Amino acid sequence: MLKDIIGDFISWDLDKWSQVTGVVGFIITIIGLFISLSIKSKLSALQFSYTFDKRINEHIRNLKNTSSQLNDYFNNYNTSTNLIKLEIGKCQSELEDIADKLSFKQSRKVKTLINLIGRKKDKNFSQQNASIKVLYWPFYIILNRFYPTSYEDVWRIYRLLQEVIVHIDNIKKNKKTMLN
Amino acid sequence: MDSKKAIALIIKLNRDTIEGKLTWQTSRVQPSLGNGGIVIDNVYYTEVEKKILRLYKFSQKYYYEEDSFEWTENLRLEFVDFYWKSEFEFPPISILSDLYETVRYKTSGVESFLDSYLGDEEPEEKDTDF
C-alpha cells in the first residue's frame, strides 16, 4: 500500500510537482498571514494596555484636582463662576482624553459627563440664589438651551464627576486584578 | 454599600456644610485605630437624623510584604454611638477629601476671622472676565 503511494509520487512529472508545491506554499502563506495579523493585534492590545496603565493615574489625579478646585469654589460661588467655567473646560478635555482609552461600554458614563459639560460651560452662569424655573418635558428640552447655567447644574456636574472618578478607579483596579 | 449612594450622601453632607445648613464640631475623643494607626489633625463630628457622624484623617501602616510597610494617609467617615464607638464605616471614596477640606474650612472660623479682621477692606477681585 505504502509502496504504491510512494510509487505514485515518484511517477509525478516536474509540472505536477510544481503545481502541488505552489498550492502548499500558498496555503502556508495564508496561514502565516493570519498568524502575523493575530500577533499584531495582540501587540497593539498590549501597547494600548501599557499606555492606559501609564496614563490612568495621571488622569485620575487631574480629575481629583478638578473636584477639589470645584469644591473650593463652591465656598465663594458668586465670585468664582468664571473660574468654575475654566475648571470644567479643563475637565472636559481630560475626560475626552480618557474616553479614547476606554471601550464603548466603559466610556458611556464619561461621555454623559462630556456632553453635560459641553451643553453648560459656554453659557452665562447665574448667581447662587437666582430662582430656578422648573420646566417639564418637552418645554424643558426646548427652553433649557436659552437658560443660563445654574448653581444646581454645577452641583450636577460635580456629582457626575465623582461617579466618573469612582468608575475609572474601578476599571483600573479590575485590570490590576486580572493581570495578577 | 452602593458607591452611588455613598457619593450622594457625601455630596449632600458637603453641600449642606458649605451652605451652612450643617455644622460640625471638633471632638476630644480620639478614635481607636488598629495597626498602629495615628489620627492626624482634628476629629470632627455632627448630628444628622439622630445619628452621629464622625470624620477624621489618620495615618496607618500598609504592609505590602511581611516585614515591609509604608505609612498611608486615609480619611474615615463613620457612624458612632453615644459612647463614641464606631458602628459603621462608609466606603473610603476620594470625595471624602473634599468633605474633609470643607469641614476644616468651616470649623476653623476663617470666614468670620477674615470678615472681622479685614473689615471694610475690599479684597482683590478673584474672578476675571474671559
Interface residues (C-beta under 8 A of the other chain):
Chain A: K64 S67 S68 N71 D72 F74 N75 N76 T79 S80 T81 N82 L83 K85 L86 W155 Y158 R159 Q162 E163 I165 V166 D169
Chain B: S3 K4 I7 A8 I10 I11 N14 R15 I18 I93 S94 I95 S97 D98 E101 T102 Y105 E125 K126 D127 T128 D129 F130
